[in-house]
Amino acid sequence: MHPPDRPVTVDSAFLERFEAGLNPQQPEASRIPARILGFGEISSIFAIQGVDGIAFKRLPIFSTTEEAEAYAAMFHAYCGHLAAAGLHLPGQATAVVGSAAGVVALYIAQHQLPDHHFGHRLIHRGSLEDTLSLIREIVALIDGVWRFNAEHGPDLELALDGQLSNWVRTPGQGAFTLYYIDTSTPLFRVGGREQLDPEKLLQSAPGALRWILRQFFLDDVMNRYYSHRDVMVDLVANLCKEQRPDLIAPVTAVINQYASILEKPLTPEAVQRYYRGDRIIWSLFLAFRRIDRWLSRHLFRRRYEFILPGTIKR
């Protein structure tokens, strides 16, 4: 197995051909077929036929090439900061491609890691001690990011989403390496100023309804990833979505023991309250996106650029 952090190269001309023939609602029926690997809030993740071992995250959220290139530069800066904070990242590269629908898409190419090594898969396969060992590793790396923030003061502050599906444990030379893969939303502040335009997170919601998300949810969603405690709570709450609520109590105990700079201990009750609120936020966001898809396809008769997940069991 090749090391996941080896460099990635992208063929921009190939991605332009892929984009020109893409069917966003049925990617497997595209001129160059693709298979969906996963979904993000503003991206979808493909394996493209003919390109082995690479996952492509597609972000069709830009009006101009300049906007997309600026986002790509911000993405690379964020990855550099995460690596400096001690996280292991798979090899990645970017390409800016014009869409047939008139928008501009940014493709982030990342080495594809084995599905059965993802954190949300591992918790269903191993023993309780295996799961708690994984949690300890994740917590130690998240702690490292917040120590990095403390050392850099207000000049540089990193945020991240610590949920289980963003961590992949891969075997190496006699040991395992834990990779962090959720890098496509570059959340960091320089001198206290957010680098990512928060409006980009709303591009996949209907324009007429964005004010609701902007007013009630946007600040909460972005700010939570800058709170060490909220990131830990989110990590534990993710066990509900992954159908393992039985792990909440032991995982909470581990986090309280190993998270070195939490403001106050976590409790299973606080985790459950957080999850109920989080479920409402993301269910509403997905409902708005489905409304937008219906309006785009059936009323305005235009191509809908985003690929939405089906029913999500929460």
C-alpha positions in Angstrom: 0.0 0.0 0.0 1.4 3.4 -1.0 1.6 6.0 1.8 -1.6 8.1 1.8 0.4 11.3 2.3 2.3 11.0 -1.0 1.8 13.9 -3.4 -1.3 14.0 -5.6 -1.3 15.3 -9.2 -4.5 16.3 -11.0 -5.2 16.4 -14.8 -7.1 19.6 -15.2 -8.0 18.8 -18.8 -9.5 15.5 -17.7 -11.6 17.2 -15.0 -12.8 19.7 -17.6 -14.1 16.8 -19.7 -15.6 15.2 -16.7 -17.4 18.4 -15.7 -18.7 19.0 -19.2 -20.4 15.6 -19.2 -21.4 15.4 -15.6 -25.0 14.5 -14.7 -25.1 15.9 -11.1 -28.2 14.0 -10.2 -27.1 10.7 -11.7 -23.2 10.8 -11.7 -23.0 7.1 -12.7 -24.8 8.1 -15.9 -22.4 10.9 -16.8 -20.3 10.9 -19.9 -17.4 9.8 -17.7 -19.1 7.7 -15.1 -18.6 8.5 -11.4 -19.5 6.9 -8.1 -20.6 8.8 -5.1 -18.4 8.2 -2.0 -20.0 10.7 0.3 -21.6 14.1 0.9 -20.5 17.4 2.6 -22.5 20.5 3.4 -21.3 22.2 0.2 -19.6 19.4 -1.7 -20.0 15.9 -3.0 -17.3 13.3 -3.2 -16.7 11.1 -6.3 -14.6 8.3 -7.4 -14.3 8.9 -11.2 -13.9 6.0 -13.6 -10.4 5.8 -15.0 -8.7 7.5 -12.0 -7.8 4.9 -9.4 -7.2 5.6 -5.8 -8.3 9.3 -5.8 -11.4 10.8 -4.2 -12.6 14.1 -5.8 -14.5 16.7 -3.7 -16.5 19.0 -6.0 -17.5 22.4 -4.8 -19.7 24.2 -7.4 -20.2 27.4 -5.4 -18.2 30.0 -7.3 -19.2 32.7 -9.7 -15.7 33.4 -11.1 -12.4 31.6 -11.6 -10.8 34.2 -9.3 -13.2 33.3 -6.5 -12.4 29.6 -6.8 -8.6 30.2 -7.0 -8.8 32.3 -3.9 -10.7 29.6 -2.1 -8.1 27.0 -3.3 -5.3 29.2 -1.9 -7.1 29.4 1.4 -7.6 25.6 1.4 -3.9 25.0 1.0 -3.1 27.5 3.7 -5.5 25.7 6.1 -4.0 22.3 5.3 -0.5 23.7 6.0 -1.7 25.0 9.4 -3.4 21.7 10.3 -0.2 19.9 9.5 1.8 22.3 11.6 -0.6 21.6 14.5 0.3 17.9 14.3 -2.5 16.4 12.1 -1.7 13.8 9.4 -3.4 14.7 6.1 -3.6 12.6 3.0 -2.0 14.0 -0.2 -4.2 16.6 -1.8 -4.3 18.9 -4.9 -6.8 21.3 -6.4 -8.1 22.2 -9.8 -10.5 25.0 -10.9 -13.0 24.0 -13.6 -15.8 25.9 -15.4 -19.2 24.2 -15.2 -21.5 23.6 -18.1 -24.2 25.5 -16.1 -22.2 28.7 -15.9 -20.8 28.3 -12.3 -17.2 27.5 -11.5 -16.3 24.4 -9.6 -13.3 23.7 -7.4 -12.1 20.1 -7.3 -10.1 18.9 -4.4 -8.3 15.6 -5.2 -7.4 13.5 -2.2 -5.9 10.0 -1.9 -8.8 7.6 -1.3 -8.5 5.7 2.0 -10.1 2.3 2.7 -13.7 2.7 3.7 -13.4 0.1 6.5 -10.7 2.2 8.1 -12.9 5.2 8.7 -13.7 6.0 12.4 -17.5 5.6 12.0 -16.9 2.1 10.6 -14.3 1.1 13.2 -16.7 1.6 16.1 -19.0 -1.1 14.7 -16.2 -3.7 14.2 -13.9 -3.5 17.2 -14.3 -4.2 20.9 -15.1 -1.4 23.4 -11.4 -1.1 24.2 -10.6 -0.7 20.5 -13.1 2.1 20.3 -11.8 3.8 23.4 -8.3 3.6 22.0 -9.4 5.2 18.8 -11.1 8.0 20.8 -8.0 8.6 22.8 -6.0 9.0 19.6 -8.5 11.5 18.2 -8.7 13.4 21.4 -4.9 13.7 21.6 -4.8 15.1 18.0 -7.6 17.6 18.7 -5.9 18.7 21.9 -2.8 19.3 19.8 -4.8 21.7 17.6 -5.9 23.7 20.6 -2.4 23.8 22.1 -1.3 25.2 18.7 -4.1 27.9 19.0 -2.9 28.8 22.5 0.7 29.1 21.3 -0.3 31.4 18.4 -2.7 33.6 20.4 -4.9 35.8 18.4 -2.7 35.8 15.3 -3.9 32.4 14.1 -6.7 30.2 15.3 -7.8 26.9 13.7 -11.1 25.2 13.8 -12.0 21.6 12.8 -14.9 19.1 12.7 -13.9 16.2 14.9 -16.7 13.8 14.0 -15.7 10.1 13.5 -16.2 10.0 9.8 -13.4 12.6 9.4 -10.7 10.3 10.9 -9.1 7.3 9.1 -6.8 4.9 10.8 -4.5 3.2 8.3 -1.8 0.6 8.9 1.8 1.5 8.2 5.3 0.3 9.1 4.4 -1.7 12.1 2.0 0.9 13.5 -1.2 2.8 12.6 -1.5 6.4 11.4 -4.6 8.4 12.0 -5.4 10.7 9.1 -7.8 13.7 9.2 -9.6 14.2 5.9 -12.2 16.9 6.3 -10.2 19.8 4.9 -12.4 21.2 2.2 -14.0 23.8 4.5 -11.1 26.0 5.6 -12.1 27.3 9.0 -9.4 29.5 10.5 -9.0 33.1 11.7 -6.1 35.4 11.2 -5.9 38.3 13.7 -9.4 37.4 14.9 -10.8 37.7 11.4 -12.6 34.7 9.8 -10.9 33.8 6.5 -13.8 31.9 5.0 -16.7 33.9 3.7 -19.6 32.3 5.6 -22.0 32.9 2.7 -20.2 30.1 0.9 -21.8 27.7 3.3 -25.2 28.8 2.2 -24.7 28.5 -1.5 -26.5 25.2 -1.7 -29.6 26.5 0.1 -32.4 28.4 -1.7 -31.7 32.1 -2.0 -35.1 33.1 -0.7 -34.6 31.0 2.5 -31.0 31.8 3.2 -31.9 34.6 5.6 -33.4 32.1 8.0 -30.2 30.0 8.1 -28.1 33.2 8.2 -30.0 34.7 11.1 -30.5 31.6 13.3 -27.9 29.0 12.5 -24.8 30.3 10.6 -22.9 31.9 13.5 -23.7 28.9 15.7 -22.5 26.3 13.2 -19.2 28.1 12.4 -18.4 29.2 15.9 -18.9 25.7 17.4 -15.8 24.5 15.6 -13.6 27.1 17.3 -14.7 25.8 20.8 -12.6 23.0 22.1 -15.4 21.8 24.3 -18.0 22.0 21.5 -15.8 20.0 19.2 -15.5 17.3 21.8 -19.3 17.3 22.5 -19.9 17.1 18.7 -17.5 14.1 18.6 -19.5 12.2 21.3 -22.9 13.3 19.9 -21.9 11.8 16.5 -22.3 8.4 18.2 -26.0 8.9 18.1 -26.0 9.4 14.3 -23.8 6.4 13.9 -26.3 4.3 15.9 -24.0 3.7 18.9 -25.6 5.7 21.8 -24.4 2.9 24.1 -20.9 4.3 23.7 -21.8 7.8 24.9 -21.1 7.2 28.6 -17.7 5.4 28.3 -16.5 7.8 25.6 -17.5 10.8 27.7 -15.5 9.4 30.6 -12.5 8.9 28.3 -12.7 12.4 27.0 -13.0 13.9 30.5 -9.9 12.0 31.4 -7.7 12.8 28.4 -8.9 16.2 27.1 -6.3 18.4 28.8 -7.8 21.9 28.3 -11.6 21.4 28.4 -13.3 24.3 30.2 -15.5 21.8 32.2 -16.2 18.1 32.1 -18.7 16.6 29.6 -21.8 14.8 30.7 -24.0 12.4 28.7 -27.0 14.7 29.3 -25.2 17.7 27.7 -24.3 15.5 24.7 -27.9 14.4 24.2 -29.1 18.0 24.4 -26.5 19.1 21.9 -27.4 16.3 19.5 -31.1 17.2 19.5 -30.3 20.8 18.5 -27.8 19.7 15.9 -30.2 17.3 14.4 -32.8 20.1 13.9 -30.2 22.4 12.3 -29.0 19.9 9.7 -32.4 18.4 9.0 -33.7 21.9 8.3 -30.7 22.7 6.1 -31.2 19.5 4.1 -34.9 20.2 3.7 -34.2 23.6 2.3 -31.7 22.1 -0.2 -34.3 19.6 -1.4 -36.8 22.5 -1.9 -34.1 24.3 -3.9 -33.5 21.1 -6.0 -37.2 20.8 -6.8 -37.5 24.4 -7.8 -34.4 24.3 -9.9 -35.4 21.2 -11.8 -39.2 21.5 -12.1 -40.0 25.2 -12.0 -36.9 27.0 -13.4 -35.9 24.0 -15.7 -32.2 24.4 -14.9 -29.5 22.0 -13.8 -29.2 21.6 -10.1 -25.5 21.5 -9.3 -25.5 19.7 -5.9 -25.9 16.1 -5.1 -28.0 15.5 -2.0 -28.0 12.4 0.2 -31.1 10.2 0.6 -32.7 9.6 3.9 -30.3 10.0 6.7 -30.8 7.8 9.8 -30.3 10.0 12.8 
